[in-house]
Amino acid sequence: MARYGRRIRLESVPSAAEWAKVAAATICGKPKEIKALPWFWSDQYDLKLQIAGLNTGYDEVVLSGNPTRDCDFTCYYLRSAELIAADCINRPRDFMFSKRVITQQLPIGRAELSPAGAV
């Protein structure tokens, strides 16, 4: 996977869709790499788990929400102050925000990830 500079096996619907595009391009003689951000979701009873990016190689975690008290929180994973992944529990807005920030490599401050009083 070009984004991570190594081969990665991802078993998810979004990954399968990306590989279908690669296969079609290859058949047409136009090889392409997967550049899309890996993302996943799972609905477990009343919980919606959504993951943007891969949390390998992070050096800091910023928590928004309180997982011991609430059933909605987000763990943001940073490497050298850059957002590289997010695990979102019942927080679809955080998930969509994280996908955009990670994909576009937008600068983001820790205060924007966990506003005062959010933890």
NUROTI-748675 format. One record per residue: y, x, z of N, C-alpha, C in turn. Coordinates in steps of 0.1 Angstrom, whole numbers, plus 5000, padded with zeros to 4 digits. Each point is the difference from the previous one (the first is absolute). Last residue first. Example, Ala and Ser with C-alpha at 12.3 -4.5 7.8 and 13.67 -1.06 7.14 Angstrom:
// NUROTI-748675
497851285071501150095000501149925008
494350034999501249915000501250095000
//
This chain:
// NUROTI-748675
515548735279498750055005499949965015
503849894974498949944993498650055006
504750125013499449895006498849944993
503150294971500150005014499449875006
498150134953501349975005499950005015
497050234963499849945013501349985007
499950154956498649975001499749935013
504350184990499849884991498549965001
501450385024500649885006499849874991
498750444986499049945010500649875006
501550134950500250065014499049935009
499950114945500049895010500150075014
500150094941500250055014500249885009
496949974955501449985006500150065013
496449974963500350115008501550005005
497349674974501250064995500550125008
496049785013499950014985501250074995
500049895046499050114997500050024985
502749645015500550135005499150124996
498549554990501250044992500550145004
496549815025499550034987501250054991
501049855043499350135000499650044986
501849565007501050115002499450134999
497149645000500750014987501150115001
497649925040499150054990500850024986
502249805036499950145003499150064989
500349545000501350064996500050155001
496249745015500150024986501350054995
497249985046501450034996500150034985
495949945030500849875000501550034997
497950435005499249895005500949885001
499950514973500749885004499149895005
500550564988499049905003500749885006
501650434966500349915010498849915002
501950514976499149895001500449915011
502650384986498950014990499049895001
505550175012499049905002498950014990
503150415019499849914989498949905003
501350375029501049905000500049904988
496750355008501350064998501149904998
496049745000499850144999501350064996
498149505023501050094994499550144999
498549445009499650145000500950084992
499949505029500550074988499650155002
498449505019499950145003500550074987
500749485022499850094988500050145005
499249445018500650135002499750084988
498649515027500750054988500750135003
497649735032499050014988500850034987
501350135055500149914988498950024990
500250255041500549875004500049904989
498550464996499449955012500449875004
501950234963498749964997499249955012
505350024985499250045012498649954998
504550144965499249895007499250065011
501050334965501049895001499249885005
499550584998499449865002501149905001
499050524978501049915006499449865001
498150544994499749854999501249935007
498950534977500649915009499749864998
498350364974500450085012500749925010
496249934955501249965007500350095012
496149994967501050105000501349975006
497149604983499550135002501150105000
499849494994500650075012499350135003
501149684954498950065008500650085011
502049544972499950155000498850045008
501349545013500750064988499850155001
497649525022500250145000500650054987
498949535033500550054987500350145002
497549555027500250155000500450044986
499949535031500150054986500350155001
497849605035500750124998500050044985
497749625023501449985000500850134997
495250024984500449885008501549984999
499350384975498949995010500449895010
501350224948500249895010498949995009
502150424968498849935006500549895009
501750414960500349895009498649945005
502750464973498949935004500449885008
501750444964500349905010498849915002
502250484973498949935005500449905011
503150164959499850025014498749935004
500850174949500349895009499750045014
499150254960501250045007500449895011
495750194965500449905009501250055009
499050184949499750025014500449885008
498550054946501149985010499450035013
498950044942499750025014501249995009
498849834951501250025008499750025014
496949854964500550144998501350045006
497249585004501050004989500650144997
496949945036499349954988501050004988
501850115041499250114995499249964988
502649685022500950104994499250114994
497749675025500549944988500950104992
498450125043498950004991500549944986
503150015035499750144996498949994990
501149605020501150044991499750144995
497149835032499849934987501050044990
500450175044499050074992499749934987
502949795030500650124995499050084991
498549625023500949964989500650124994
497450075038499149964989500949964988
502250095040499550124994499149974988
501649635026501150074993499550134993
496849775027500449934988501150064992
496950325030500949885003500349944986
497950475020499349884996500849875004
500750564988500649885007499249884995
499850575000499249884997500649895008
502150484980499949915011499249884996
501850544984499249884997499849925013
504450304994498650015001499349884997
504850065004499650134995498550025002
503049605009499550085011499450144996
502049684969500949995011499550105011
497349934961501150094998500950005012
494749935000501249915000501250095000
//
